[in-house]
Amino acid sequence: MRLHLKRRLTVAALLCFALLGAAPQSVLASDDAAWKTLAQGGIVLFRHANAPGGGDPAGMRIGECATQRNLDERGRAQARRIGEAFRSRGVAAGRVLSSQWCRTRDTAELAFPGQQRDAPAFNSFFDDHAKGPAQTAAARRLLADWRGPGALVVVTHQVNITALTGIVPASGEGVVIRLVGTDVQVIGTISP
């Protein structure tokens, strides 16, 4: 079952790349290179921290956390470790964006208290893949506009990160990127 889901997600990501006419470039450097990129005003796309289950329950409504899949205790600790990792390395978060889902907002707020801002371009399209290409293009434009200072931190969903980078991140994992024009170049990944 898990392999089948992963294949579906990979196929969806490849379709998004085909529709957008571009695939991400991958460099995958060391953790040190990823952190150095962030210290220089880079961009990191975090998958929200651990929230048991997959997808969202039927009847999920944005803004109503009780209708959504939420962080568990492990996820809350994971989110706090993300912020601690930035602080211990002296990496400033210049801006912190998240989707409007409670688990992404909570991850961002626990990691970077008081900095979280909603960015609908990073909302999940897991339940409606037809929205993927347009939403990914909007996210790509938003990322391309980043000029700092500090790192741009985005907390979003696996499907969004995969569409942008081709990588299927674990819960709480960050994919460090840079944009060359509007082409996404993957530098590396970081874990809390």
C-alpha positions in Angstrom: 0.0 0.0 0.0 2.7 2.5 1.0 4.7 1.7 -2.2 1.6 2.2 -4.3 1.0 5.6 -2.7 4.6 6.6 -3.3 4.4 5.6 -6.9 1.2 7.7 -7.3 2.8 10.7 -5.8 5.9 10.3 -8.0 3.7 10.0 -11.1 1.8 13.1 -10.0 5.1 15.0 -9.5 6.3 14.0 -12.9 3.1 15.1 -14.5 3.4 18.5 -12.7 7.0 18.9 -14.1 5.8 17.9 -17.6 2.9 20.5 -17.5 5.2 23.2 -16.2 7.9 22.4 -18.8 10.7 22.1 -16.2 12.1 19.6 -13.9 14.2 20.6 -10.8 18.0 20.3 -10.9 19.5 18.3 -8.1 22.9 18.9 -6.6 22.4 17.3 -3.2 25.4 18.6 -1.3 26.3 17.9 2.3 24.3 19.1 5.3 27.0 21.8 5.8 26.4 23.2 2.3 22.7 23.2 2.9 23.1 25.2 6.2 25.6 27.5 4.5 23.1 28.2 1.8 20.4 29.0 4.4 22.8 31.3 6.3 23.4 33.2 3.0 19.6 33.9 2.5 18.6 30.6 0.9 15.2 28.9 0.9 14.1 25.7 2.7 10.9 23.8 2.1 9.9 21.9 5.2 7.3 19.2 5.2 5.1 19.7 8.3 6.2 17.8 11.4 4.8 14.4 12.4 1.0 14.3 12.1 -0.2 10.7 12.2 -2.2 9.4 9.2 -2.3 10.4 5.6 -4.4 13.0 3.8 -7.2 14.7 5.7 -10.5 13.4 7.1 -13.6 13.8 5.0 -15.1 17.2 5.8 -11.8 18.9 6.5 -12.1 22.7 6.7 -9.3 25.2 6.6 -9.2 27.1 9.8 -10.9 24.4 11.8 -8.2 22.3 13.4 -10.6 19.8 14.8 -11.5 18.7 11.3 -7.9 18.1 10.3 -5.0 15.8 10.9 -2.8 17.5 13.5 0.6 17.3 15.0 1.1 14.7 17.7 3.5 15.1 20.7 6.3 13.7 18.5 5.5 16.3 15.8 5.4 19.2 18.3 8.9 18.2 19.6 10.1 17.8 16.0 8.9 21.3 15.2 10.7 22.8 18.2 13.9 21.0 17.1 13.7 22.7 13.7 13.8 26.1 15.3 16.6 25.0 17.7 18.7 23.8 14.8 18.4 27.3 13.1 19.2 29.1 16.4 22.2 26.8 17.2 23.7 27.4 13.8 23.0 31.2 13.9 20.7 31.0 10.8 18.1 33.8 10.8 14.7 33.1 9.4 13.9 36.2 7.5 10.4 35.1 6.6 8.3 32.1 7.6 5.5 31.0 5.4 3.1 28.1 5.7 0.1 26.6 4.1 -3.2 27.3 5.8 -3.5 23.8 7.3 -3.2 23.7 11.1 -0.3 21.1 11.1 1.8 23.4 8.9 0.9 26.6 10.8 1.7 24.8 14.1 5.0 23.5 12.8 6.0 27.0 11.8 4.8 28.6 15.0 6.5 26.1 17.3 9.8 26.4 15.3 9.7 30.2 14.8 7.4 31.7 17.4 5.5 34.8 16.1 6.9 34.6 12.5 4.4 32.4 10.8 2.4 33.9 7.8 -0.2 32.1 5.6 0.8 31.5 2.0 -2.1 29.8 0.1 0.2 28.9 -2.8 1.6 26.2 -0.4 -1.7 24.7 0.5 -2.0 21.0 -0.1 -3.4 19.8 -3.4 -3.3 16.1 -2.3 -7.0 15.7 -2.7 -7.2 17.6 -6.0 -4.2 17.0 -8.2 -5.7 19.1 -11.0 -4.8 22.2 -8.9 -1.2 21.1 -8.7 0.3 22.7 -11.8 -1.2 26.2 -11.3 -0.5 26.1 -7.6 3.1 24.9 -8.1 3.7 27.7 -10.7 2.4 30.3 -8.1 4.7 28.8 -5.4 7.6 28.9 -7.8 7.0 32.6 -8.6 6.8 33.4 -4.9 10.1 31.6 -4.2 11.8 33.3 -7.1 11.0 36.7 -5.6 12.9 36.0 -2.3 15.8 38.3 -1.8 16.3 38.1 2.0 17.6 39.1 4.4 17.8 35.8 6.2 16.5 32.5 5.0 13.0 32.0 3.6 11.4 29.1 5.5 8.3 27.5 4.0 6.3 24.8 5.9 4.1 22.9 3.5 3.1 19.4 2.5 4.8 16.5 0.8 2.9 16.8 -2.4 3.9 20.5 -2.8 7.6 19.8 -2.1 7.6 16.8 -4.5 6.1 18.9 -7.2 8.7 21.6 -6.8 11.8 19.4 -6.2 11.1 15.7 -7.1 12.0 14.8 -3.5 9.6 12.9 -1.2 10.5 14.3 2.3 9.9 12.7 5.6 7.8 14.5 8.2 9.8 17.5 9.5 12.5 17.2 6.8 13.6 20.3 4.9 14.7 20.5 1.3 17.1 23.4 0.8 16.9 25.0 -2.6 18.0 27.9 -4.7 16.3 29.3 -7.8 18.1 30.0 -11.0 15.5 32.1 -12.7 12.4 30.1 -11.9 14.3 26.7 -12.1 14.6 25.0 -8.7 18.0 23.7 -7.8 18.1 21.3 -4.8 21.1 21.9 -2.6 20.4 19.3 0.1 18.1 18.2 2.9 18.1 18.8 6.6 16.4 16.9 9.4 15.5 18.2 12.8 
